[in-house]
Amino acid sequence: MKYKILENPNYEETYDLIEEGLKKKATILLFACCRVSYEGRSLSELDYGERIIMMKPDGCFLIHQDNKVDPVNWQPPKSRPRAYIKDEILFLESHRRSPPERIEVEIKKVHYANYNLIEDYEELERAGYEKDMGDMIWDKPHIIEEGFRPTVREYATEHGFIDILGKDSKGNLMVLELKSRKAGITAVKQIRRYLTDFENKENSEIKAKNGQKQKIRGLLVAPSIGDDALELLEEEGIEFVSVEPPRELKKDKRVTLDSFG
């Protein structure tokens, strides 16, 4: 099940939904009347009120009121959320060890609860950088490796658009995913989906014109990569190429009176 929605659930139904969502690594959303307490670098109390509570698969735990952009209470990625029932009252808790912090939410009434298995493999890129990076590689393919020949840009698949397709010096297919900043696990999962799309499209084989199996190489191209992402990359047999995107626009080469300043 990709999502589940409950309206006006009791505390047991809400608890079961949260447990199911946590096990599935889903994004969980509650609209509830609750009280919030925090202890850690300081102490805070927030009395009963109707709020939106969000738990994300990366450990983020957020409580929003009906004003302001920022959450009123929150815990960052890698925090550990859980739900428990005490004296027929539902509690949510999120804690982390370093620094030691803990948020506890006492639920009085749940109006709405749901979880969603969200598929989103894109990362926010600053305007132009990724496109400029693709332009640079297209013009100077040896940046990737000697003998690389780019053939297609923005190739459509079931799970999105591959930045660049090409072939290496041996004629093997190369699938390039470009990131203009440090690549994370999301980028690895994204290119893995693209490779799976190719394998499924050709019944797990793409054959060269001579009838032999053609190797498919996945390359994640970025300035740098996180340790967790690199570990997953190696497990998946995907390659990493470090390339810095162009950071400046092409300068105007026209001669003006200021040039003789």
Secondary structure as GFF3:
##gff-version 3
##sequence-region A 1 261
A	DSSP	beta_strand	3	7	.	.	.	ID=ss1
A	DSSP	alpha_helix	11	23	.	.	.	ID=ss2
A	DSSP	beta_strand	27	39	.	.	.	ID=ss3
A	DSSP	beta_strand	43	55	.	.	.	ID=ss4
A	DSSP	beta_strand	61	64	.	.	.	ID=ss5
A	DSSP	beta_strand	73	75	.	.	.	ID=ss6
A	DSSP	beta_strand	80	86	.	.	.	ID=ss7
A	DSSP	beta_strand	89	96	.	.	.	ID=ss8
A	DSSP	beta_strand	101	116	.	.	.	ID=ss9
A	DSSP	alpha_helix	129	139	.	.	.	ID=ss10
A	DSSP	three_ten_helix	141	143	.	.	.	ID=ss11
A	DSSP	beta_strand	149	157	.	.	.	ID=ss12
A	DSSP	beta_strand	160	167	.	.	.	ID=ss13
A	DSSP	beta_strand	173	178	.	.	.	ID=ss14
A	DSSP	alpha_helix	185	201	.	.	.	ID=ss15
A	DSSP	beta_strand	216	222	.	.	.	ID=ss16
A	DSSP	alpha_helix	227	236	.	.	.	ID=ss17
A	DSSP	beta_strand	239	242	.	.	.	ID=ss18
A	DSSP	three_ten_helix	257	260	.	.	.	ID=ss19
###
